[in-house]
Amino acid sequence: MRVLVIAAHPDDETVFCGGTIAKYAAEGHEVVILLTTRGEGGEAGDPPLCPQDELGWWREREARAAGAALGATAVRFLPFCDPLGREEDLHHIDATLEEFSAAIAEVMAALRPDVVITHGSNGEYGHPQHIFTHQAVFAALRRLAPWQPREVLTWGAAYPNPEKPRHINRDDPADLVLDVTPWLERKIAALEAHRTQHGLFLRNNPGKTLADVPGRLESFRRWSLEQASQEASC
């Protein structure tokens, strides 16, 4: 089985879906991670590990190391640039939905994955590029109809008393909540690979060490093909 994980930035694949990626890989499935940007507009570390204009190169290396830690078969990137921004002033890429979805559809058409996993409809904590990626993935699915993967999942789905409330998409009820504790060591190793983001991780998780940051529960909404088509047309 082939699984395609589509994320907005390097580290999203680990934070939201790392345990699930490791689970699929351990079961012998092929997992391809597609990152829509190289995270060029994010943080370069605290203190910085590189100049801002080299951050994309650094984060690509980090993403490949994280993918290897999780057992992914490949890590691929789209040629879009992450806009410079801080947490209070974030933006999505400078592209139309048609351009963005066409680029995703091209990769999907080549890989023909059995399972597609991506961001939830609220962009987890409302990040514009997370939301835009969600919209573009479903628009890409519509482009490729009548072909569809067997399963479409979005992470951060809502369930009672969530472990990581900040990561929950309030409009996506959970169909699946996985305890990824058996694969937690791989998830921690992947998180460690994203060195430029360690300051951000710890700032968002005060009082914790890096090993305490990864969630042990990963939740998903399972979309029917009809729901996916409706979402793409919104």
ROSE-4610 file (N, C-alpha, C; in Angstrom, 1 decimal, always signed):
// ROSE-4610
residu = [M/M/M/R/R/R/V/V/V/L/L/L/V/V/V/I/I/I/A/A/A/A/A/A/H/H/H/P/P/P/D/D/D/D/D/D/E/E/E/T/T/T/V/V/V/F/F/F/C/C/C/G/G/G/G/G/G/T/T/T/I/I/I/A/A/A/K/K/K/Y/Y/Y/A/A/A/A/A/A/E/E/E/G/G/G/H/H/H/E/E/E/V/V/V/V/V/V/I/I/I/L/L/L/L/L/L/T/T/T/T/T/T/R/R/R/G/G/G/E/E/E/G/G/G/G/G/G/E/E/E/A/A/A/G/G/G/D/D/D/P/P/P/P/P/P/L/L/L/C/C/C/P/P/P/Q/Q/Q/D/D/D/E/E/E/L/L/L/G/G/G/W/W/W/W/W/W/R/R/R/E/E/E/R/R/R/E/E/E/A/A/A/R/R/R/A/A/A/A/A/A/G/G/G/A/A/A/A/A/A/L/L/L/G/G/G/A/A/A/T/T/T/A/A/A/V/V/V/R/R/R/F/F/F/L/L/L/P/P/P/F/F/F/C/C/C/D/D/D/P/P/P/L/L/L/G/G/G/R/R/R/E/E/E/E/E/E/D/D/D/L/L/L/H/H/H/H/H/H/I/I/I/D/D/D/A/A/A/T/T/T/L/L/L/E/E/E/E/E/E/F/F/F/S/S/S/A/A/A/A/A/A/I/I/I/A/A/A/E/E/E/V/V/V/M/M/M/A/A/A/A/A/A/L/L/L/R/R/R/P/P/P/D/D/D/V/V/V/V/V/V/I/I/I/T/T/T/H/H/H/G/G/G/S/S/S/N/N/N/G/G/G/E/E/E/Y/Y/Y/G/G/G/H/H/H/P/P/P/Q/Q/Q/H/H/H/I/I/I/F/F/F/T/T/T/H/H/H/Q/Q/Q/A/A/A/V/V/V/F/F/F/A/A/A/A/A/A/L/L/L/R/R/R/R/R/R/L/L/L/A/A/A/P/P/P/W/W/W/Q/Q/Q/P/P/P/R/R/R/E/E/E/V/V/V/L/L/L/T/T/T/W/W/W/G/G/G/A/A/A/A/A/A/Y/Y/Y/P/P/P/N/N/N/P/P/P/E/E/E/K/K/K/P/P/P/R/R/R/H/H/H/I/I/I/N/N/N/R/R/R/D/D/D/D/D/D/P/P/P/A/A/A/D/D/D/L/L/L/V/V/V/L/L/L/D/D/D/V/V/V/T/T/T/P/P/P/W/W/W/L/L/L/E/E/E/R/R/R/K/K/K/I/I/I/A/A/A/A/A/A/L/L/L/E/E/E/A/A/A/H/H/H/R/R/R/T/T/T/Q/Q/Q/H/H/H/G/G/G/L/L/L/F/F/F/L/L/L/R/R/R/N/N/N/N/N/N/P/P/P/G/G/G/K/K/K/T/T/T/L/L/L/A/A/A/D/D/D/V/V/V/P/P/P/G/G/G/R/R/R/L/L/L/E/E/E/S/S/S/F/F/F/R/R/R/R/R/R/W/W/W/S/S/S/L/L/L/E/E/E/Q/Q/Q/A/A/A/S/S/S/Q/Q/Q/E/E/E/A/A/A/S/S/S/C/C/C]
num = [1/1/1/2/2/2/3/3/3/4/4/4/5/5/5/6/6/6/7/7/7/8/8/8/9/9/9/10/10/10/11/11/11/12/12/12/13/13/13/14/14/14/15/15/15/16/16/16/17/17/17/18/18/18/19/19/19/20/20/20/21/21/21/22/22/22/23/23/23/24/24/24/25/25/25/26/26/26/27/27/27/28/28/28/29/29/29/30/30/30/31/31/31/32/32/32/33/33/33/34/34/34/35/35/35/36/36/36/37/37/37/38/38/38/39/39/39/40/40/40/41/41/41/42/42/42/43/43/43/44/44/44/45/45/45/46/46/46/47/47/47/48/48/48/49/49/49/50/50/50/51/51/51/52/52/52/53/53/53/54/54/54/55/55/55/56/56/56/57/57/57/58/58/58/59/59/59/60/60/60/61/61/61/62/62/62/63/63/63/64/64/64/65/65/65/66/66/66/67/67/67/68/68/68/69/69/69/70/70/70/71/71/71/72/72/72/73/73/73/74/74/74/75/75/75/76/76/76/77/77/77/78/78/78/79/79/79/80/80/80/81/81/81/82/82/82/83/83/83/84/84/84/85/85/85/86/86/86/87/87/87/88/88/88/89/89/89/90/90/90/91/91/91/92/92/92/93/93/93/94/94/94/95/95/95/96/96/96/97/97/97/98/98/98/99/99/99/100/100/100/101/101/101/102/102/102/103/103/103/104/104/104/105/105/105/106/106/106/107/107/107/108/108/108/109/109/109/110/110/110/111/111/111/112/112/112/113/113/113/114/114/114/115/115/115/116/116/116/117/117/117/118/118/118/119/119/119/120/120/120/121/121/121/122/122/122/123/123/123/124/124/124/125/125/125/126/126/126/127/127/127/128/128/128/129/129/129/130/130/130/131/131/131/132/132/132/133/133/133/134/134/134/135/135/135/136/136/136/137/137/137/138/138/138/139/139/139/140/140/140/141/141/141/142/142/142/143/143/143/144/144/144/145/145/145/146/146/146/147/147/147/148/148/148/149/149/149/150/150/150/151/151/151/152/152/152/153/153/153/154/154/154/155/155/155/156/156/156/157/157/157/158/158/158/159/159/159/160/160/160/161/161/161/162/162/162/163/163/163/164/164/164/165/165/165/166/166/166/167/167/167/168/168/168/169/169/169/170/170/170/171/171/171/172/172/172/173/173/173/174/174/174/175/175/175/176/176/176/177/177/177/178/178/178/179/179/179/180/180/180/181/181/181/182/182/182/183/183/183/184/184/184/185/185/185/186/186/186/187/187/187/188/188/188/189/189/189/190/190/190/191/191/191/192/192/192/193/193/193/194/194/194/195/195/195/196/196/196/197/197/197/198/198/198/199/199/199/200/200/200/201/201/201/202/202/202/203/203/203/204/204/204/205/205/205/206/206/206/207/207/207/208/208/208/209/209/209/210/210/210/211/211/211/212/212/212/213/213/213/214/214/214/215/215/215/216/216/216/217/217/217/218/218/218/219/219/219/220/220/220/221/221/221/222/222/222/223/223/223/224/224/224/225/225/225/226/226/226/227/227/227/228/228/228/229/229/229/230/230/230/231/231/231/232/232/232/233/233/233/234/234/234]
x = [+0.8/+0.0/+0.9/+0.4/+1.2/+0.4/+1.1/+0.5/+1.2/+0.4/+0.9/+0.5/+1.5/+1.2/+1.6/+0.6/+0.8/+0.8/+1.9/+2.0/+2.4/+2.1/+2.4/+3.8/+4.5/+5.8/+6.6/+7.9/+8.7/+8.4/+8.2/+7.8/+6.4/+5.5/+4.0/+3.8/+4.6/+4.4/+4.7/+5.7/+6.1/+5.1/+4.8/+4.0/+2.6/+2.0/+0.6/+0.4/+1.4/+1.2/+2.4/+3.4/+4.6/+4.4/+3.6/+3.5/+2.7/+1.8/+1.0/+1.9/+2.8/+3.8/+4.6/+5.2/+6.0/+5.3/+4.0/+3.2/+3.1/+2.7/+2.5/+3.9/+5.0/+6.3/+6.6/+6.4/+6.7/+5.9/+4.7/+3.9/+4.3/+5.3/+5.8/+5.2/+4.4/+3.8/+4.8/+4.6/+5.4/+4.8/+5.5/+5.0/+5.9/+5.2/+5.8/+5.3/+6.2/+5.9/+6.1/+5.0/+5.1/+4.9/+5.9/+5.9/+5.7/+4.7/+4.4/+5.3/+6.1/+7.1/+8.3/+9.4/+10.6/+10.6/+9.6/+9.5/+10.5/+10.7/+11.7/+11.3/+10.0/+9.6/+9.5/+9.9/+9.8/+11.0/+11.1/+12.2/+13.5/+14.6/+15.9/+16.6/+15.9/+16.5/+16.6/+16.9/+17.1/+18.2/+19.5/+19.8/+19.8/+19.8/+19.7/+20.8/+20.4/+21.4/+21.9/+21.2/+21.6/+21.0/+21.5/+20.9/+19.5/+18.6/+17.3/+17.2/+18.1/+18.1/+18.6/+19.1/+19.6/+18.6/+17.5/+16.7/+16.0/+15.6/+14.9/+15.8/+17.1/+18.1/+18.2/+18.3/+18.4/+17.2/+16.0/+14.8/+14.6/+15.0/+14.9/+15.7/+16.9/+17.8/+17.1/+16.6/+15.9/+14.7/+14.0/+12.8/+13.2/+14.2/+14.7/+15.2/+15.9/+16.3/+15.1/+14.1/+12.9/+12.2/+12.1/+11.4/+12.1/+13.4/+14.2/+14.0/+13.9/+13.7/+12.3/+11.3/+10.0/+9.8/+10.8/+10.7/+10.1/+9.9/+9.3/+10.2/+9.5/+10.3/+10.9/+10.2/+10.8/+10.1/+10.9/+10.4/+10.5/+9.4/+9.4/+8.9/+9.2/+8.9/+8.3/+7.3/+6.7/+7.6/+7.6/+8.4/+7.8/+7.1/+6.5/+7.3/+7.3/+8.1/+7.2/+7.6/+6.9/+7.1/+6.1/+6.3/+6.8/+7.7/+8.2/+7.1/+7.1/+6.1/+6.3/+5.7/+5.8/+4.4/+4.3/+3.1/+1.9/+2.0/+0.8/+0.5/+1.4/+1.2/+1.6/+0.8/+1.2/+0.4/+0.9/+0.3/+0.4/-0.4/-0.2/+0.7/+1.1/+1.9/+1.3/+2.2/+1.7/+1.4/+0.2/-0.3/-1.8/-2.4/-3.9/-4.2/-5.4/-5.8/-5.7/-6.0/-5.8/-4.4/-3.4/-2.0/-1.5/-1.9/-1.5/-2.1/-3.3/-4.0/-3.4/-3.1/-2.5/-1.2/-0.4/+0.9/+0.8/-0.2/-0.5/-1.0/-1.9/-2.6/-1.5/-0.5/+0.5/+1.3/+1.6/+2.2/+1.3/+0.1/-0.9/-1.1/-1.2/-1.4/-0.2/+1.0/+2.2/+2.3/+1.9/+2.0/+0.8/-0.4/-1.6/-1.7/-1.6/-1.6/-2.9/-2.8/-4.0/-4.6/-3.8/-4.2/-3.6/-4.4/-3.9/-4.2/-3.2/-3.4/-2.9/-3.7/-3.3/-3.9/-3.8/-4.2/-5.8/-6.3/-7.7/-8.2/-9.5/-10.2/-10.0/-9.7/-9.5/-8.0/-7.2/-5.7/-5.1/-5.7/-5.3/-5.4/-4.4/-4.5/-4.7/-5.3/-5.7/-4.6/-3.5/-2.4/-3.0/-2.8/-3.3/-2.8/-1.5/-1.0/-1.5/-1.8/-2.4/-3.8/-4.6/-5.9/-5.9/-4.9/-4.8/-4.4/-3.5/-3.1/-4.3/-5.0/-6.2/-7.1/-7.4/-8.3/-7.7/-6.4/-5.7/-5.7/-5.5/-5.6/-6.9/-8.0/-9.3/-9.6/-9.1/-9.3/-8.5/-7.4/-6.6/-7.3/-7.9/-8.7/-9.9/-10.5/-11.6/-11.0/-9.8/-9.2/-9.0/-8.7/-8.3/-9.4/-10.6/-11.8/-12.0/-12.4/-13.0/-12.0/-10.7/-9.8/-9.8/-9.8/-9.7/-8.9/-8.2/-7.5/-8.6/-8.2/-9.2/-9.6/-8.7/-9.0/-8.4/-9.1/-8.6/-8.8/-7.7/-7.7/-7.2/-7.8/-7.2/-6.9/-5.7/-5.3/-5.9/-5.6/-6.1/-7.6/-8.3/-9.7/-10.2/-11.4/-11.9/-12.4/-12.0/-12.5/-12.5/-13.3/-13.4/-12.1/-11.9/-10.7/-9.4/-9.2/-8.0/-6.7/-5.7/-4.4/-3.7/-3.9/-3.3/-4.4/-5.1/-6.2/-5.9/-4.7/-4.3/-4.2/-4.1/-3.9/-5.3/-6.3/-7.6/-8.4/-8.9/-9.8/-11.2/-11.8/-13.1/-14.2/-14.1/-15.1/-14.9/-13.9/-13.6/-13.8/-14.9/-15.1/-14.2/-13.6/-12.7/-13.4/-12.9/-13.4/-12.3/-11.1/-10.0/-9.1/-8.9/-7.9/-6.9/-5.6/-4.6/-3.7/-3.4/-2.3/-1.0/-0.1/+1.1/+2.3/+2.0/+3.1/+4.1/+3.7/+4.7/+5.7/+5.3/+6.2/+6.7/+6.6/+6.9/+8.4/+9.3/+10.7/+11.1/+10.4/+10.7/+10.1/+9.0/+8.4/+9.3/+9.9/+10.8/+12.1/+12.6/+13.8/+13.5/+12.4/+12.0/+11.9/+11.3/+11.2/+12.6/+13.5/+14.9/+15.6/+15.2/+15.8/+15.5/+14.3/+13.9/+14.5/+15.8/+16.6/+16.2/+16.0/+15.7/+14.4/+13.5/+12.2/+12.2/+13.3/+13.2/+12.8/+13.2/+12.8/+11.3/+10.8/+9.3/+8.6/+9.0/+8.4/+8.3/+9.4/+9.5/+8.7/+8.7/+7.9/+6.4/+6.0/+4.6/+4.2/+5.2/+5.1/+5.9/+5.5/+6.3/+6.5/+7.7/+8.0/+8.3/+8.3/+8.5/+9.9/+10.5/+11.6/+11.2/+12.1/+11.7/+11.1/+11.6/+11.0/+9.6/+9.2/+7.8/+6.8/+7.4/+6.5/+5.6/+6.1/+5.2/+4.0/+2.9/+1.6/+1.6/+1.0/+0.9/-0.4/-1.3/-2.6/-2.6/-3.0/-3.1/-4.5/-5.3/-6.7/-6.9/-7.9/-8.1/-9.6/-10.0/-11.3/-11.2/-12.1/-12.1/-13.1/-12.7/-13.6/-14.1/-15.4/-15.9/-15.6/-15.6/-15.3/-16.3/-17.6/-18.6/-18.2/-17.8/-17.4/-16.2/-15.3/-14.1/-14.4/-15.3/-15.8/-16.5/-17.3/-18.0/-17.1/-16.1/-15.1/-14.3/-14.0/-13.2/-14.0/-15.3/-16.1/-16.5/-16.1/-16.5/-15.6]
y = [-1.2/+0.0/+1.2/+2.3/+3.5/+4.6/+5.3/+6.4/+7.7/+8.7/+10.0/+11.0/+11.6/+12.5/+13.9/+14.8/+16.2/+17.2/+17.9/+18.9/+20.2/+21.3/+22.7/+23.0/+22.6/+22.9/+21.7/+21.7/+20.7/+20.9/+19.8/+19.5/+19.2/+19.7/+19.4/+17.9/+17.3/+15.8/+15.1/+15.6/+14.9/+15.3/+16.5/+17.0/+16.4/+16.4/+16.0/+14.5/+13.9/+12.6/+11.6/+12.0/+11.3/+9.8/+9.6/+8.3/+7.4/+8.0/+7.2/+6.9/+7.8/+7.5/+6.4/+6.4/+5.4/+4.0/+4.0/+2.8/+2.2/+3.1/+2.5/+2.0/+2.7/+2.2/+0.9/+0.8/-0.5/-1.6/-1.4/-2.4/-2.8/-2.1/-2.5/-1.7/-0.6/+0.2/+1.3/+1.7/+2.8/+4.1/+5.0/+6.3/+7.4/+8.2/+9.4/+10.6/+11.5/+12.8/+13.9/+14.6/+15.8/+17.0/+17.9/+19.2/+20.3/+21.1/+22.1/+23.3/+23.5/+24.5/+23.9/+24.7/+24.3/+25.1/+25.8/+26.5/+27.7/+28.3/+29.4/+30.6/+30.8/+32.0/+31.8/+30.6/+30.3/+30.8/+30.1/+30.4/+29.7/+30.3/+29.6/+29.1/+29.1/+28.5/+29.6/+29.2/+30.1/+29.6/+30.1/+31.2/+30.6/+31.5/+31.0/+30.1/+29.0/+28.1/+28.5/+29.4/+29.8/+31.1/+31.8/+33.1/+32.7/+33.7/+33.5/+33.0/+33.5/+33.2/+31.8/+31.1/+29.7/+28.7/+29.3/+28.4/+27.3/+27.6/+26.6/+25.4/+25.6/+24.6/+23.8/+24.4/+23.8/+22.9/+23.5/+22.8/+21.6/+21.7/+20.5/+19.4/+19.7/+18.6/+18.0/+18.9/+18.5/+17.5/+17.9/+17.2/+15.8/+15.7/+14.4/+13.5/+14.1/+13.4/+12.9/+13.7/+13.4/+12.2/+12.4/+11.3/+10.0/+10.0/+8.8/+8.2/+9.0/+8.6/+7.9/+8.4/+7.8/+6.6/+6.4/+5.2/+5.5/+6.8/+7.2/+6.8/+6.4/+6.0/+7.2/+8.3/+9.5/+10.7/+11.9/+13.2/+14.1/+14.6/+15.4/+16.8/+17.8/+19.2/+19.8/+20.6/+21.4/+22.7/+23.4/+24.6/+25.9/+25.9/+27.1/+27.6/+28.9/+29.5/+29.9/+29.6/+29.9/+31.4/+32.2/+33.6/+33.9/+34.9/+35.3/+35.8/+35.3/+35.8/+35.3/+35.9/+35.5/+34.9/+34.3/+33.6/+34.5/+35.8/+36.7/+37.2/+36.9/+37.5/+36.5/+35.4/+34.3/+34.4/+33.9/+34.0/+32.6/+32.4/+31.3/+31.7/+30.7/+30.9/+31.8/+32.4/+33.3/+32.5/+31.9/+31.1/+31.1/+30.8/+30.7/+29.2/+29.0/+27.6/+26.7/+27.2/+26.4/+26.0/+27.0/+26.6/+25.6/+25.9/+25.0/+23.6/+23.5/+22.2/+21.4/+22.1/+21.5/+20.8/+21.5/+21.0/+19.7/+19.7/+18.6/+17.4/+17.8/+16.8/+16.1/+16.8/+16.2/+15.1/+15.4/+14.4/+13.2/+13.5/+12.4/+11.5/+12.1/+11.3/+10.4/+10.9/+10.0/+8.9/+9.2/+8.2/+7.3/+7.8/+7.0/+6.4/+7.2/+6.6/+5.9/+4.9/+4.3/+5.1/+5.8/+6.7/+8.0/+9.1/+10.5/+11.0/+11.6/+12.2/+13.7/+14.6/+16.0/+16.8/+18.1/+19.0/+19.0/+19.4/+19.5/+20.8/+20.9/+22.0/+23.3/+23.3/+24.6/+24.9/+24.2/+24.5/+24.3/+23.3/+23.1/+24.4/+25.2/+26.4/+27.6/+27.4/+28.4/+28.9/+28.2/+28.7/+28.8/+29.9/+30.1/+29.1/+28.7/+27.7/+26.3/+26.0/+24.7/+24.6/+25.7/+25.7/+25.7/+26.4/+26.5/+25.1/+24.4/+23.1/+22.1/+22.2/+21.3/+21.6/+22.8/+23.1/+22.6/+22.8/+22.4/+20.9/+20.2/+18.7/+18.2/+18.8/+18.3/+18.8/+20.0/+20.4/+19.5/+19.1/+18.1/+16.8/+16.3/+15.1/+15.3/+16.4/+16.7/+16.7/+17.3/+17.3/+15.9/+15.0/+13.7/+12.7/+13.1/+12.3/+11.8/+10.5/+9.6/+8.9/+8.9/+8.3/+8.9/+8.1/+8.5/+7.5/+8.0/+7.0/+6.2/+5.1/+4.3/+5.0/+5.9/+6.5/+7.9/+8.9/+10.3/+10.6/+11.0/+11.3/+12.7/+13.4/+14.7/+14.6/+15.1/+14.9/+16.1/+15.9/+16.8/+16.9/+15.7/+15.7/+15.7/+16.3/+16.6/+15.4/+15.2/+14.2/+14.7/+14.1/+14.6/+14.7/+15.8/+16.0/+15.7/+16.4/+16.1/+16.3/+15.5/+15.6/+16.9/+17.4/+18.6/+19.6/+20.3/+21.1/+22.1/+22.6/+23.6/+23.0/+21.7/+21.1/+20.6/+20.8/+20.2/+21.1/+20.4/+21.1/+20.9/+22.0/+21.9/+21.4/+21.6/+21.2/+19.8/+19.1/+17.7/+16.7/+16.1/+15.0/+13.8/+13.3/+12.2/+10.9/+10.2/+8.8/+7.8/+8.3/+7.4/+8.1/+7.6/+8.1/+7.0/+7.2/+6.2/+6.5/+5.5/+5.6/+5.2/+6.2/+5.9/+5.7/+5.4/+5.1/+4.1/+3.0/+2.1/+2.7/+3.8/+4.4/+5.8/+6.0/+7.3/+7.6/+6.6/+6.9/+7.4/+6.9/+7.4/+8.8/+9.1/+10.4/+11.4/+11.1/+11.9/+12.2/+11.1/+11.2/+12.2/+12.1/+13.0/+14.4/+14.6/+15.9/+16.5/+15.7/+16.1/+16.6/+15.9/+16.3/+17.7/+18.2/+19.6/+20.6/+20.7/+21.5/+23.0/+23.5/+25.0/+25.3/+24.3/+24.6/+24.2/+23.8/+23.4/+24.5/+25.7/+26.8/+27.1/+26.9/+27.1/+26.0/+24.7/+23.6/+23.8/+24.2/+24.4/+25.6/+26.6/+27.8/+27.5/+26.6/+26.2/+25.1/+24.6/+23.6/+23.9/+25.0/+25.4/+24.4/+24.3/+23.4/+22.0/+21.7/+20.4/+20.3/+19.1/+18.8/+18.4/+18.4/+18.0/+16.6/+15.7/+14.4/+14.3/+15.4/+15.4/+16.1/+16.7/+17.5/+16.6/+15.5/+14.8/+14.2/+14.4/+13.8/+12.3/+11.6/+10.1/+9.7/+10.6/+10.3/+11.1/+10.5/+11.2/+10.8/+11.9/+11.7/+12.1/+11.4/+11.6/+11.6/+12.5/+12.4/+11.6/+10.7/+9.9/+10.5/+10.9/+11.6/+10.6/+10.6/+9.8/+10.5/+9.8/+10.5/+11.6/+11.4/+12.4/+13.7/+13.5/+14.6/+15.3/+14.6/+15.2/+16.0/+15.5/+16.3/+17.6/+17.5/+18.7/+19.7/+19.2/+20.1/+20.8/+20.1/+20.7/+21.8/+21.7/+22.6/+23.8/+23.9/+25.0/+26.2]
z = [+0.0/+0.0/+0.0/-0.7/-0.8/-0.1/+0.8/+1.6/+1.2/+0.9/+0.6/+1.7/+2.4/+3.5/+2.9/+2.9/+2.3/+3.4/+3.6/+4.7/+4.2/+4.9/+4.5/+4.7/+5.8/+6.1/+6.6/+6.6/+7.3/+8.8/+9.4/+10.8/+11.0/+10.1/+10.3/+10.2/+9.3/+9.1/+10.4/+11.2/+12.4/+13.5/+13.7/+14.8/+14.8/+13.6/+13.5/+13.2/+12.5/+11.9/+12.1/+12.9/+12.9/+13.4/+14.4/+14.9/+13.9/+13.2/+12.1/+10.9/+10.5/+9.5/+9.9/+11.1/+11.6/+11.7/+12.0/+12.1/+10.7/+9.7/+8.3/+7.8/+8.1/+7.6/+8.3/+9.6/+10.3/+9.8/+9.3/+8.8/+7.3/+6.8/+5.4/+4.3/+4.6/+3.6/+3.1/+1.9/+1.3/+1.7/+2.3/+2.8/+2.1/+1.4/+0.7/+1.4/+1.8/+2.4/+1.4/+1.1/+0.2/+1.0/+1.0/+1.7/+0.6/+0.9/-0.1/-0.1/+1.0/+1.0/+1.8/+1.8/+2.6/+3.9/+4.2/+5.5/+5.6/+4.4/+4.4/+5.2/+5.5/+6.2/+7.7/+8.2/+9.6/+10.5/+11.6/+12.5/+12.2/+12.4/+12.1/+13.3/+14.5/+15.7/+16.7/+18.0/+19.1/+19.9/+19.7/+18.7/+17.3/+16.3/+14.9/+14.5/+13.8/+13.3/+11.9/+11.2/+9.9/+9.6/+8.5/+8.1/+7.5/+7.6/+7.1/+5.6/+4.8/+3.4/+3.1/+4.1/+4.0/+4.7/+5.3/+6.1/+5.3/+4.1/+3.2/+3.0/+2.8/+2.6/+3.9/+5.0/+6.3/+6.6/+6.4/+6.7/+5.8/+4.6/+3.7/+4.2/+4.6/+5.2/+6.5/+7.3/+8.5/+8.2/+7.2/+6.8/+6.3/+5.5/+5.0/+6.2/+7.1/+8.3/+9.1/+9.3/+10.0/+9.3/+8.0/+7.2/+7.4/+7.4/+7.6/+8.9/+10.0/+11.3/+11.4/+10.7/+10.8/+9.9/+9.0/+8.1/+6.7/+6.4/+5.1/+4.0/+2.9/+1.7/+1.0/+1.0/+0.3/+0.9/+0.8/+1.1/-0.1/-0.6/-1.8/-1.4/-2.3/-2.1/-3.3/-3.1/-4.2/-4.3/-5.5/-5.7/-5.2/-4.1/-3.6/-2.4/-2.2/-1.1/+0.0/+1.2/+2.4/+2.8/+2.9/+3.1/+4.5/+4.6/+5.9/+6.8/+8.0/+8.9/+10.3/+11.3/+12.7/+13.1/+14.3/+14.7/+14.6/+14.9/+14.9/+13.5/+12.5/+11.1/+10.1/+9.9/+9.0/+7.7/+6.7/+5.3/+4.6/+3.6/+2.7/+1.5/+0.8/-0.4/-1.4/-2.2/-3.2/-4.5/-4.5/-5.6/-5.5/-6.7/-6.7/-6.3/-5.9/-5.6/-6.8/-8.0/-9.2/-9.4/-9.2/-9.4/-8.3/-7.1/-6.0/-6.1/-6.4/-6.5/-7.8/-8.8/-10.0/-9.7/-8.9/-8.5/-7.7/-6.7/-5.9/-6.7/-7.6/-8.5/-9.4/-9.8/-10.6/-9.9/-8.6/-7.8/-7.5/-7.2/-6.9/-8.1/-9.3/-10.5/-10.8/-10.5/-10.7/-9.7/-8.4/-7.3/-7.2/-7.5/-7.3/-5.9/-4.9/-3.5/-3.2/-2.3/-1.8/-0.6/+0.1/+1.2/+1.1/+1.3/+1.3/+2.7/+3.4/+4.7/+4.6/+5.2/+5.1/+6.3/+6.2/+7.2/+7.3/+8.5/+8.8/+8.2/+8.2/+7.5/+8.2/+9.5/+10.3/+10.3/+9.7/+9.7/+11.1/+11.9/+13.3/+14.1/+14.2/+15.0/+14.1/+12.9/+12.0/+11.1/+10.9/+10.0/+8.6/+7.9/+6.6/+5.6/+5.7/+4.7/+5.0/+6.3/+6.6/+6.0/+6.1/+5.5/+4.0/+3.4/+2.0/+1.4/+2.2/+1.8/+1.8/+2.9/+3.0/+1.8/+1.4/+0.3/-1.0/-1.2/-2.4/-2.6/-1.5/-1.6/-2.1/-1.6/-2.0/-3.4/-3.8/-5.1/-6.1/-5.7/-6.5/-6.7/-5.6/-5.7/-6.8/-6.7/-7.7/-9.1/-9.3/-10.6/-11.2/-10.3/-10.7/-10.9/-10.5/-10.6/-12.1/-12.3/-11.4/-10.5/-10.8/-9.9/-8.5/-7.4/-6.1/-5.3/-4.2/-3.3/-2.6/-2.0/-1.2/+0.1/+0.6/+1.9/+1.9/+2.4/+2.6/+4.1/+4.8/+6.2/+6.4/+7.4/+7.8/+9.3/+9.7/+11.1/+12.0/+13.3/+14.2/+14.4/+14.1/+14.2/+15.7/+15.9/+17.2/+17.9/+19.2/+20.1/+21.5/+22.4/+23.7/+24.5/+25.2/+26.1/+25.3/+24.3/+23.4/+24.2/+23.8/+24.4/+24.1/+22.8/+22.3/+21.8/+22.7/+22.2/+21.1/+21.2/+20.2/+18.7/+18.6/+17.3/+16.8/+17.4/+17.1/+16.1/+15.0/+14.0/+14.5/+15.0/+15.6/+14.7/+13.4/+12.4/+11.8/+12.3/+11.8/+12.9/+13.0/+14.1/+13.8/+14.9/+14.7/+14.4/+13.4/+13.1/+13.6/+13.9/+14.3/+15.3/+16.4/+17.4/+17.7/+17.3/+17.4/+18.6/+19.3/+20.4/+19.7/+19.5/+18.7/+19.7/+20.9/+21.9/+21.4/+20.7/+20.2/+19.3/+18.6/+17.7/+18.1/+19.5/+20.0/+19.9/+20.0/+19.9/+18.5/+17.5/+16.2/+16.0/+16.6/+16.5/+17.2/+18.4/+19.1/+18.3/+17.6/+16.8/+15.6/+15.0/+13.9/+14.4/+15.6/+16.1/+16.4/+16.9/+17.2/+15.9/+14.8/+13.5/+13.0/+13.5/+13.1/+14.0/+14.0/+15.0/+15.0/+13.8/+13.8/+14.4/+14.7/+15.3/+16.8/+17.4/+18.7/+19.7/+19.4/+20.3/+20.2/+19.0/+18.8/+19.5/+19.4/+20.1/+21.6/+22.2/+23.6/+24.1/+23.3/+23.6/+23.7/+22.8/+22.7/+23.7/+24.4/+25.4/+26.7/+27.4/+28.5/+29.6/+30.1/+31.2/+30.7/+29.4/+28.9/+28.2/+28.2/+27.4/+26.0/+25.1/+23.7/+23.6/+24.5/+24.5/+25.0/+25.7/+26.2/+25.3/+24.2/+23.3/+22.4/+21.8/+20.9/+21.5/+20.8/+21.3/+21.1/+22.1/+22.0/+21.3/+21.1/+20.4/+19.1/+18.0/+16.7/+16.2/+15.9/+15.6/+14.1/+13.5/+12.0/+11.7/+10.8/+10.2/+8.9/+8.7/+7.4/+6.5/+5.3/+4.4/+3.3/+3.1/+2.0/+0.7/-0.4/-1.7/-2.0/-1.6/-1.8/-0.9/+0.3/+1.1/+0.6/+0.1/-0.5/-1.7/-2.6/-3.7/-3.3/-2.3/-1.8/-1.2/-0.5/+0.1/-1.0/-2.0/-3.1/-3.9/-3.9/-4.6/-3.8/-2.5/-1.6/-1.9]
